[in-house]
Amino acid sequence: MSGPGYLTWNALAVLAVVAYALAQTSPIDGAEPFRIRVVDDSNGWPVPLVELRTTHHVRFVTDNTGVVAFDLPELMGVETWLHVEGHGYRVPADGFGYRGVRITPRPGESQEIKVHRELPAKRLGRITGGGLFAESQKLGSDLNWQEQGILGCDSVQNVLHNGKLFWAWGDTVLARYPLGRFHMIAATTAPRPLQRWEPPIRLRYDYFTDEAQLPRNTAEIAGPGPTWLTGFVSLPDQEGRQRLGATYSKIKPPLSEYERGLCVWNEETRNFERLKVLWRQSDDGRSGADRNRPSPAPLGHPVMWTEPSADKATDQTADKAPGQRTWLLFGDPFPALRCRPMFEAWSDPGSWEALTPQRAVPTRKPQAEPVTPHRGAIAWNRYRGRWVTVFTQLRGDSSTLGELWYAEADAPTGPWRGAVKVVTHNRYTFYNPQLHPEFTAPDSPQLLFEATYTHTFSKSAEPTPRHDYNQVLYRLDLDELGDVLPNE
């Protein structure tokens, strides 16, 4: 057959094929992702750091808004199973023990997944690193959030200094090379950087930066290897100046300390400088004969404590004269050293007094084994009228260093008792917790704390994208714990 009629029918056939092809591809190629929002079934809050994994092992992780942008073209319009791993947040298990949900993703549409929080502490979100709102930004939201130049950082230290909250972090990951910053980056914020502590959390820092506007090293103390700081203090000296100081360690591979000392902040150069060496390893690997390792040293997260009046017969540590004495206590988590809260006392090892920290904490369950702390922090809590602590358990059930506990005591030196598990991370580390009592009003029942989320020292071989090696913030509402807390 030939002629105009044939050409017309041939053209129509081609157009039909093209139209069919477009119909098959247009809902997928270049289309808007499918929006999944994960929320806490008890309060409707978005839940960051929930992993959703397909049956062919593609992983998505919720950002600080509790959202993921699901964009797999092979699964658009297809009924899809997602495994759910929430690190303390769960969905019910099915008959085969799988914990997950079924979705049918379609471009531009959305679905909400409710998860159940199993422990008291509420996860508010990540407060360091890159891509805090990356999933939302893929969906066109939170586009005004600006990155701050780092992708990860380890273990925070804080102190109130000259009206600001001073922050410092350990080894830091940058985008441009696997090796980043290894001599403590630092920043400042207002003492109470946010007015509301509900997700999504948007905490920004005023970093000390270099010419490229990246957070820079602030503690390049001479000697090979990284510099780590701990035990931050802000103390008046004899001239009335407020001095910012810390204990430093110099580290050599793999994780061996070869020097320890005290350093102070230079307000003009905005850098930490060595004040004195407390201990240094000799060249043959033994401790130098003229230097003894301080045991203990001013480490951890210090707190101020005014001990009971000296006229109490049971008070063995007070002055002979009547009155009260205020001490600076150092511990990680429980006090192992004290000195008077003056710069000259802190910088003089001869004025330090060693304490014996409590080694294990009884739980609320009488028959349970006491919990052995790894590291943590303590603070006075006016709402409870007691000292409180949050610490990482050594050798926990779900992770070697991934479970955090809360406990109380009438004095910072203990005895600590009534430990309650408040956070868990499945086969993942959550170490070096820091409390933030300054974030809320003194009589608030809200207790804020953060720690480092990392696959290091865990059984996980798959670091969580964006979240790994970063600080995650939690909130514990003490007024909701009821009879879980000790009443003695």
C-alpha positions in Angstrom: 0.0 0.0 0.0 1.3 3.4 -0.8 0.2 7.0 -1.1 -0.9 9.7 1.3 -3.1 7.4 3.3 -0.3 5.0 4.0 1.9 7.9 5.2 -0.9 9.2 7.4 -1.4 5.8 9.1 2.4 5.3 9.5 2.8 8.7 11.1 -0.1 7.9 13.5 1.5 4.6 14.5 4.8 6.4 15.3 3.0 9.0 17.3 1.2 6.3 19.2 4.5 4.6 20.1 6.0 7.9 21.3 2.9 8.7 23.3 3.1 5.3 25.0 6.7 5.7 25.8 6.1 9.2 27.3 3.3 7.8 29.3 5.6 5.2 30.8 8.4 7.5 31.6 7.0 10.9 32.4 5.8 10.0 36.0 9.3 8.9 36.9 12.1 10.6 34.9 12.9 14.0 36.4 9.8 13.9 38.6 9.5 15.1 42.2 10.5 12.5 44.8 8.0 10.7 47.1 8.0 12.3 50.5 8.1 10.1 53.6 7.7 11.7 57.0 8.4 9.7 60.2 6.8 10.9 63.4 6.6 9.8 67.1 3.2 8.2 67.7 3.0 9.7 71.2 3.4 13.4 70.2 3.5 13.7 66.5 7.0 15.1 66.5 9.3 14.4 63.5 11.9 11.7 64.3 15.4 12.3 62.9 17.8 9.4 62.3 15.4 6.7 61.3 16.7 4.4 58.6 14.4 3.1 55.9 15.9 0.3 53.8 14.4 -1.4 50.7 14.6 -5.1 50.0 17.5 -4.4 47.6 19.4 -2.6 50.4 19.0 1.1 49.3 19.1 3.1 52.6 17.3 6.4 53.4 17.8 8.3 56.7 15.4 10.9 58.0 16.9 14.4 58.4 16.2 16.9 61.2 12.6 17.3 59.9 12.0 13.5 60.0 11.7 13.4 56.3 13.3 11.4 53.4 13.0 12.1 49.7 12.3 8.7 48.2 13.5 8.9 44.5 14.1 5.4 43.3 12.7 5.2 39.7 12.6 1.4 39.7 10.1 1.5 42.7 7.8 4.3 41.7 4.3 3.0 41.5 5.5 -0.4 43.0 4.3 -1.8 46.3 7.5 -1.6 48.4 8.6 -2.9 51.7 10.8 -0.7 53.9 12.7 -2.1 56.9 12.6 0.5 59.7 15.5 0.9 62.2 14.8 3.8 64.6 17.5 3.3 67.4 14.9 3.3 70.1 11.9 4.0 67.9 10.1 1.0 66.4 7.2 -0.3 64.3 5.5 -3.6 65.2 7.1 -6.8 64.0 5.2 -9.0 61.5 4.8 -12.8 61.7 8.4 -13.3 60.4 9.9 -10.8 62.9 10.5 -8.1 60.3 9.9 -4.6 61.4 8.9 -2.4 58.6 6.1 -0.9 56.5 4.7 -1.2 53.0 4.4 1.9 50.8 3.6 2.6 47.2 5.7 5.6 46.2 4.4 8.0 43.5 6.1 11.2 42.4 5.0 14.3 44.3 2.9 12.3 46.8 3.6 11.7 50.5 3.1 9.3 53.3 3.5 9.4 57.1 5.1 6.6 59.1 4.4 6.4 62.9 7.0 4.9 65.1 6.8 4.1 68.8 9.4 5.5 71.2 10.5 2.7 73.6 12.6 4.7 76.0 12.0 8.0 77.8 14.4 10.4 76.0 13.2 12.1 72.9 15.6 12.5 69.9 15.5 16.1 68.8 18.1 15.9 66.0 21.6 16.3 64.8 23.4 19.6 65.8 26.6 19.2 63.9 27.8 18.2 60.4 26.4 18.6 56.9 23.0 18.0 55.4 21.0 18.5 58.5 18.0 19.4 56.2 19.2 17.7 53.0 16.2 15.4 52.5 13.8 18.4 53.0 15.8 20.5 50.6 15.5 17.9 47.9 11.7 18.4 48.3 11.9 22.2 48.2 11.7 22.9 51.9 14.2 24.5 54.4 16.1 26.1 51.5 17.2 29.0 53.8 19.4 26.7 55.9 23.0 27.4 55.2 25.8 24.8 55.7 28.6 25.6 58.1 31.5 23.9 56.4 32.0 20.7 58.3 30.7 17.1 57.8 31.4 15.6 61.2 33.1 16.2 64.5 33.8 14.3 67.7 33.0 14.8 71.4 31.9 18.2 72.6 33.2 20.3 75.5 31.4 23.4 76.8 31.9 26.2 79.3 30.2 29.5 80.0 32.9 32.2 79.4 32.4 36.0 79.4 28.7 35.8 78.8 28.8 33.2 76.0 28.7 29.5 75.7 32.0 28.3 74.4 32.0 25.1 72.4 34.9 22.9 71.3 35.0 19.6 69.4 37.7 17.0 68.7 38.7 15.5 65.3 36.6 17.1 62.5 35.7 15.8 59.0 35.8 18.2 56.0 34.6 17.7 52.5 37.8 18.3 50.6 39.9 15.4 51.9 39.6 12.4 54.3 41.9 14.1 56.8 40.3 17.2 58.3 40.9 19.1 61.5 42.7 17.4 64.4 43.5 20.2 66.9 40.0 21.2 68.2 37.6 23.4 66.3 35.6 25.9 68.5 32.7 28.2 68.4 30.4 30.3 70.6 26.7 30.8 71.0 24.3 32.4 73.4 24.1 30.5 76.7 20.6 29.5 75.6 20.9 29.3 71.8 17.3 28.3 71.2 14.1 29.3 72.9 12.2 26.0 72.1 13.6 22.5 72.3 11.4 20.7 69.9 12.2 19.2 66.5 13.2 20.3 64.0 16.3 21.6 65.7 18.2 24.5 63.9 21.2 25.2 66.0 23.9 27.5 64.5 27.3 28.3 65.8 29.7 31.3 65.5 32.8 29.2 64.6 36.3 30.5 64.7 37.1 30.2 61.0 40.1 30.5 58.6 40.4 32.5 55.4 38.2 30.1 53.5 35.5 30.6 56.2 35.9 27.0 57.4 36.1 26.1 61.1 39.9 26.2 61.9 42.2 24.5 64.4 42.3 26.4 67.7 44.7 24.2 69.7 47.8 23.5 67.6 50.0 22.7 70.5 53.5 21.8 69.4 54.2 18.1 68.9 53.3 15.4 66.4 49.7 14.0 66.3 46.3 15.4 67.2 45.6 17.6 70.2 42.6 16.8 72.3 41.2 19.1 75.0 39.0 18.2 78.0 38.0 19.7 81.4 37.1 23.2 80.2 37.1 25.9 82.9 36.4 29.6 83.0 37.9 31.0 86.3 39.0 34.3 87.7 42.6 34.9 88.5 44.1 37.0 91.2 43.9 40.1 89.1 40.2 39.6 88.5 40.5 38.5 84.8 38.3 35.6 83.6 40.6 32.9 82.2 39.6 30.1 79.9 41.6 26.9 80.3 41.6 23.2 79.5 43.6 20.0 79.9 45.3 18.9 76.7 46.6 15.6 75.4 48.9 14.9 72.5 48.1 11.7 70.7 50.1 9.3 68.5 48.9 6.3 66.5 46.8 4.4 67.1 45.3 6.2 70.1 48.1 6.5 72.5 48.6 9.6 74.7 52.3 10.7 75.0 51.9 14.1 76.7 49.4 15.8 79.0 49.3 19.3 80.2 47.3 22.5 80.8 46.6 25.1 78.2 44.9 28.6 78.2 43.0 30.6 75.7 44.7 33.7 74.3 41.9 36.2 73.9 43.8 38.2 71.3 44.9 35.4 68.9 41.9 33.2 69.8 43.9 30.1 70.2 44.8 27.7 73.0 48.5 27.9 74.2 50.4 25.5 76.3 50.6 26.6 80.0 52.5 23.7 81.5 53.3 20.1 80.9 52.0 17.7 83.5 53.4 14.5 82.1 55.4 13.4 79.0 56.4 10.0 77.8 60.1 9.5 77.3 61.6 8.5 73.9 61.9 4.9 75.0 58.2 4.7 75.7 58.5 4.9 79.5 57.3 7.8 81.7 59.9 10.4 82.2 61.6 10.0 85.5 61.2 13.7 86.3 57.5 13.7 85.5 54.7 11.6 87.0 51.5 11.2 85.2 48.8 13.0 87.2 46.3 10.5 88.5 43.8 11.9 88.2 44.0 15.1 86.2 41.3 17.8 85.7 39.4 15.8 83.0 35.8 15.5 81.9 33.0 18.0 82.4 33.6 20.1 85.6 30.9 21.4 87.9 30.8 23.8 90.9 29.7 22.4 94.2 29.3 24.1 97.6 29.7 21.4 100.2 27.6 21.2 103.4 28.5 23.5 106.4 31.7 22.8 108.2 30.0 22.4 111.6 28.4 19.1 110.5 30.2 16.3 112.3 30.1 14.1 109.3 31.8 16.6 107.0 35.3 15.4 106.9 36.5 17.6 104.0 35.5 21.1 105.1 37.7 23.7 106.7 37.9 23.8 110.4 36.3 27.2 110.5 32.5 27.4 110.3 31.0 28.2 106.9 30.9 26.6 103.5 33.4 25.9 100.8 32.9 25.9 97.0 34.9 23.4 94.9 35.4 22.8 91.3 34.8 19.0 90.7 36.2 17.2 87.7 34.9 13.8 86.5 33.8 11.7 83.6 31.1 11.2 84.8 31.7 11.1 88.6 34.1 13.4 90.4 37.7 12.1 90.6 39.4 15.4 91.4 38.7 18.7 93.0 40.3 22.1 93.5 39.3 25.6 94.6 37.5 27.6 91.8 40.4 30.0 91.1 42.7 30.0 88.1 45.8 29.8 90.3 44.4 26.7 92.1 43.4 25.0 88.8 46.9 25.6 87.3 48.7 24.3 90.4 48.7 20.4 90.6 49.8 20.8 94.3 46.4 22.1 95.1 44.5 19.3 93.6 42.7 16.7 95.7 42.0 13.3 94.4 38.5 11.7 94.9 37.3 8.2 94.5 34.6 8.0 91.9 31.7 5.5 92.1 32.4 2.6 89.8 28.9 1.2 89.2 25.3 2.5 89.7 22.4 0.3 91.0 19.3 0.3 88.7 15.7 0.7 89.6 15.3 -3.1 89.3 16.5 -4.7 92.6 17.6 -7.9 91.0 19.4 -6.3 88.1 23.2 -6.0 87.9 24.6 -2.5 88.6 25.4 -0.5 85.5 29.1 0.4 84.8 29.5 3.9 83.4 31.9 4.6 80.5 31.7 8.4 80.3 29.2 11.1 80.9 28.4 14.3 82.8 26.6 15.5 86.0 24.7 18.6 86.9 22.6 20.1 89.7 18.8 19.9 88.8 16.6 22.3 90.7 13.4 20.6 89.4 14.4 17.3 91.0 16.3 18.9 93.9 19.1 16.5 93.3 22.2 16.0 91.3 21.6 14.2 88.0 23.7 12.3 85.5 23.5 10.9 82.0 26.2 8.4 81.1 27.1 5.8 78.5 27.0 2.2 79.7 30.1 0.1 79.3 29.1 -3.1 77.5 25.4 -2.4 77.0 22.9 -4.9 75.6 22.3 -3.5 72.1 25.8 -1.9 71.7 29.1 -1.8 73.6 28.9 1.9 74.0 25.4 2.8 72.6 23.1 2.9 75.6 22.7 5.8 77.9 21.4 5.9 81.5 20.0 8.5 83.9 20.6 8.5 87.7 20.4 10.8 90.7 22.3 11.5 93.9 22.0 13.9 96.9 25.6 15.0 96.4 27.8 15.1 93.3 30.1 12.6 95.0 27.2 10.1 95.3 26.0 7.6 96.1 24.4 7.5 92.7 21.4 5.2 92.5 18.2 4.3 90.7 19.6 4.2 87.1 17.1 4.3 84.3 17.9 3.5 80.7 16.8 6.5 78.6 18.5 6.0 75.2 19.6 3.0 73.0 21.3 2.7 69.7 21.3 -0.7 67.9 24.8 -1.8 67.2 26.0 1.7 67.2 28.1 3.9 69.5 26.8 6.9 71.4 29.7 8.1 73.6 31.0 11.0 75.6 27.6 12.5 76.7 27.4 16.2 77.7 24.5 17.7 79.8 23.2 21.2 78.9 21.4 22.6 82.0 22.1 26.1 80.7 19.7 25.5 77.8 16.6 25.7 80.0 15.3 27.7 82.9 16.7 26.5 86.3 13.4 25.0 87.5 12.5 23.4 84.1 11.8 19.6 84.0 13.5 19.4 80.6 17.0 18.0 80.6 18.9 18.3 77.4 22.0 16.2 76.5 24.0 15.3 73.5 26.6 12.7 72.6 28.7 11.5 69.6 26.9 9.1 67.2 29.6 6.9 65.5 30.1 3.4 64.2 33.6 3.4 65.9 33.8 0.7 68.6 30.5 -0.8 67.4 29.5 -3.9 65.5 28.2 -1.9 62.6 30.2 -2.0 59.4 28.0 0.5 57.7 28.3 4.1 58.9 25.0 6.0 58.8 25.2 8.5 55.9 25.6 12.2 57.1 24.9 11.3 60.8 28.0 9.3 61.5 30.6 11.0 63.7 28.3 13.8 64.7 26.5 15.2 67.8 22.9 14.2 68.3 20.7 16.0 70.8 18.1 14.4 73.1 15.5 15.7 75.6 14.5 14.0 78.8 11.2 15.3 80.4 11.7 14.5 84.0 8.0 15.3 84.8 6.9 12.5 82.6 8.9 9.7 84.2 6.6 9.4 87.2 7.4 6.5 89.6 10.4 5.5 87.4 12.5 8.0 89.3 13.8 7.4 92.8 11.8 9.0 95.7 14.1 8.4 98.6 
